[in-house]
């Protein structure tokens, strides 16, 4: 008898058997929200999105490459006409189908249909308490519909999780939001930083400054410790960290474990697919730099194995790092943190100012780094502008002082189109 | 390959091998002893010491929740799994017997509940599940209206 190995995200990352174990698949860019922070600038479908038949053909290729879990996203995945059929196909192919959603269209009927199609679990994005969430998602009633989605899914027997994009607008809601979500029955909560990607690149005041991590990371760790007592798994997104004193707590599933960040896994065990068939090593990577091929033009296995755009993290060494990250004590382990986040700030990976250890190290020296907007983004999905990094005294005046919530979501750096 | 990290005995933070003092709390670090060859090889073969839980920034919870054995137990390489069958208590109703776990074969009349469903023998889940409403089966596309993009230009809150 063979025990079922069902822990789809638990992987040995040393031996180099790179395969797309964890896939995030944007079924459509069509969305019923137009969030101020959306990295893909979702709203309108891409010009030439994969049809249901084309998507169903992709399912078998994912299974053949060893995909364990596929997270369906958008836009809103349920706005793709083949959504339920694709969930069923993934389940039939023994690939775990998961969904992340804003929840606005998740009715009681859809929740039941998703359950019957075989959805494994659903994460609903809740970005703060009601006023904050609705402002960030630019839609009155968005919080209420997200909460209703959690209720509908729970009633249908679909396990639920939640996720939050953390930034200057909503971070004060973090602690009071936790019990609200806990009481809604979530099993997991993922907390990630809003990176200046897509629409968030146009709103530089929304983004944390690197020294904000000195406060934010310990708060997340404290919430995680508390949530463990409630049986809820709080996990940081890949761009929240790294290597502060709380690292083991942040990255481990169980108390006492010693997991830590092992570098960007894009193209190693993670893959992203855009709704027109473009394949990247991670769903959040910049389309302009990291698309390795299109499913309509090349076989998925060939894209995965041969495209340099997907292979960059497989061969990354300390020699690929620059700036602070090149000289960091943790350089050979961390390898520069999250690639898309670093690229979103400085235009290329390998030097990431959003790092807890870096902020702590500079603070010990009486310094901090301030991000100053430079070139704007183009205005495309998964694009970015650039920032200058200003090294200054830790107690220098904070230019953000006095900005209210309304100001934080205003466009301050207009995209090129 | 990533380099192994040590733990600071004072604060518990990770420390690179080359440092003499903890970068987090400045405590002096003990000199690291050379790793025994067999232990080093076992670590490489086992891989558990360098396993990570994959995450992407799309919020899915970090386990396979449809498998009851996976809820609350995330360690494919041991940890909270007492018998190494990939399932943890309480979902694993006998965490000292690797033949017993949710989803195991459960022969009738052997007086053992191998699959942890509360009875000896296999219980057809279809016999207890509520059938889906007829109008949901084969419903086709998601039953949502093609909602327009939110375009409310005014601030959503006072």
Interface residues (C-beta under 8 A of the other chain):
Chain A: X1 X3 X4 X5 X6 X7 X8 X9 X10 X11 X12 X13 X14 X15 X21 X22 X24 X31 X32 X33 X34 X43 X44 X69 X71 X73 X78 X79 X81 X82 X83 X84 X96 X98 X99 X100 X104 X105 X107 X109 X110 X112 X113 X115 X116 X120 X121 X123 X125 X131 X134 X135 X137 X138 X139 X140 X142 X159 X161 X162 X163 X186 X187 X188 X189 X190 X192 X231 X233 X235 X236 X237 X238 X239 X243 X244 X245 X247 X248 X251 X253 X254 X257 X258 X259 X260 X262 X263 X265 X269 X270 X272 X282 X283 X284 X329 X330 X332 X333 X335 X357 X360 X361 X405 X406
Chain B: X1 X2 X3 X5 X7 X11 X12 X13 X14 X15 X16 X18 X19 X23 X24 X25 X44 X47 X48 X50 X51 X52 X53 X54 X55 X56 X57 X58 X59 X60 X61 X62 X63 X64 X65 X66 X67 X69 X70 X71 X72 X73 X74 X75 X76 X77 X79 X80 X84 X85 X86 X87 X98 X99 X101 X103 X104 X105 X132 X133 X136 X137 X139 X140 X141 X142 X143 X144 X145 X146 X147 X148 X149 X150 X151 X152 X155 X156 X157
